[in-house]
Amino acid sequence: MSTTTPDLQTLLDEREITRVALRYCRALDTKDWAALDEVFLADATADLSGPDLLVGIEAIRGRIRAALEILDDSQHLVGNHEVDVTGDTATHRCYLQAQHVRHAATGGPNYMIAGRYEDRLARSDAGWRIAHRTLVVMWSEGNLAVARGG
């Protein structure tokens, strides 16, 4: 076998890591905050374009909940997944577009963000989980008041 050909376990790991990214989107869009336990390690960290580094899943969950709970709806789409697995650690990068809707917002109901997620993951007893996530916002469009509660 060529050293450039991934083995079956690597392919399975890549698939599961992509599924972690999809579970994250589903948790956000269904407001299933408990499902984030299937996405992040308990001691995960995150930089979600806020002023502070979030430390621990409860801080991450709280930040996400505060941002999305005021919305009537959201839709997080991810694609162009790049996964690199090295033993029990991995990196993942994907692009995202997130539509946010709040009908009562002054100035219009829609706000969109586009960017990418850059993740470090670890294999745990429960499967692959994100150890650190960085959200890089590349552009946004629409009414910022949707996301700010205005």
C-alpha positions in Angstrom: 0.0 0.0 0.0 1.2 3.5 -0.8 2.1 5.7 2.1 -0.2 8.4 0.6 -3.2 6.2 0.6 -5.2 6.6 3.8 -6.1 3.5 5.7 -9.7 2.6 6.6 -9.3 3.9 10.2 -8.2 7.3 8.9 -11.2 7.5 6.6 -13.5 6.6 9.4 -11.9 9.2 11.6 -12.3 11.8 9.0 -16.0 10.9 8.5 -16.6 11.1 12.3 -14.9 14.5 12.6 -17.0 15.9 9.8 -20.1 14.5 11.6 -19.0 16.4 14.8 -19.1 19.6 12.7 -22.6 18.7 11.5 -23.8 17.9 15.0 -22.6 21.4 16.1 -24.8 23.0 13.4 -27.8 20.9 14.3 -27.4 21.7 18.0 -27.3 25.4 17.2 -30.2 25.4 14.8 -32.5 23.3 17.0 -31.3 25.1 20.2 -30.4 21.7 21.7 -27.8 23.1 24.0 -27.3 19.7 25.7 -26.2 18.2 22.4 -23.0 20.3 22.5 -21.7 17.7 25.0 -21.5 15.5 21.8 -19.3 18.2 20.1 -16.9 19.6 22.7 -14.6 18.1 25.4 -15.6 19.2 28.9 -12.4 21.4 29.1 -12.6 22.7 25.5 -11.7 26.3 24.7 -13.1 28.5 22.0 -12.6 31.9 20.3 -16.0 32.7 18.9 -15.1 36.2 17.7 -15.8 37.6 21.1 -13.5 39.6 23.4 -12.6 36.7 25.6 -11.3 33.1 25.2 -14.1 30.8 26.4 -12.8 28.1 28.7 -14.8 24.9 29.4 -18.0 23.6 27.7 -20.3 25.5 30.0 -18.7 28.9 29.0 -19.0 27.8 25.3 -22.6 26.7 25.7 -23.5 29.9 27.6 -22.0 32.1 24.8 -23.7 30.2 22.0 -27.0 30.2 23.9 -26.9 33.9 24.6 -26.2 34.6 21.0 -28.9 32.4 19.5 -31.7 32.1 22.0 -33.1 35.5 21.0 -33.5 34.4 17.4 -36.6 33.0 15.7 -34.5 30.8 13.6 -31.0 30.1 12.3 -29.4 28.0 9.7 -25.7 27.1 9.9 -24.3 25.5 6.7 -20.8 24.1 6.6 -18.7 22.7 3.8 -15.3 22.3 2.2 -14.2 20.2 5.2 -10.4 19.6 5.5 -9.4 17.0 8.1 -5.9 15.9 9.1 -5.7 13.0 11.6 -2.5 12.2 13.5 -3.2 9.3 15.9 -5.7 10.5 18.6 -5.5 14.2 17.6 -6.8 16.0 14.5 -7.3 19.3 12.9 -10.4 20.3 11.0 -11.2 23.4 8.9 -14.5 24.2 7.1 -16.3 27.1 5.7 -19.6 28.3 7.1 -22.5 30.5 6.3 -24.9 31.2 9.1 -28.3 32.9 8.5 -29.9 34.5 11.6 -33.6 35.5 11.7 -35.4 37.6 14.2 -38.7 39.0 12.9 -39.0 41.7 15.6 -35.6 43.2 14.9 -35.7 46.9 14.0 -34.4 47.4 10.5 -35.1 44.0 9.1 -35.2 40.3 10.2 -32.0 38.9 8.5 -28.3 38.8 9.4 -25.8 36.5 7.7 -22.3 35.6 8.7 -19.7 33.8 6.6 -16.3 32.5 7.6 -14.6 29.4 8.7 -14.2 27.2 11.7 -10.7 26.1 12.6 -10.7 23.2 15.1 -8.3 21.0 17.1 -9.9 17.7 18.1 -9.1 14.8 20.3 -10.3 11.2 20.4 -12.0 10.6 23.7 -13.8 7.5 25.1 -17.0 9.0 23.7 -15.5 9.6 20.2 -14.0 12.6 18.5 -14.6 15.9 20.3 -13.5 19.5 19.7 -10.7 20.6 22.1 -10.5 24.1 20.6 -12.6 26.0 18.1 -11.8 29.3 16.4 -14.5 31.1 14.5 -13.0 33.4 11.8 -15.6 35.8 10.4 -14.8 36.7 6.8 -17.8 38.8 6.1 -21.3 39.6 7.2 -24.4 41.1 5.6 -27.7 42.3 6.8 -29.1 43.8 9.9 -26.7 43.5 12.9 -29.5 44.3 15.2 -30.9 40.8 14.6 -27.9 39.4 16.5 -27.7 42.2 19.0 -31.3 42.2 20.2 -32.2 45.6 18.8 
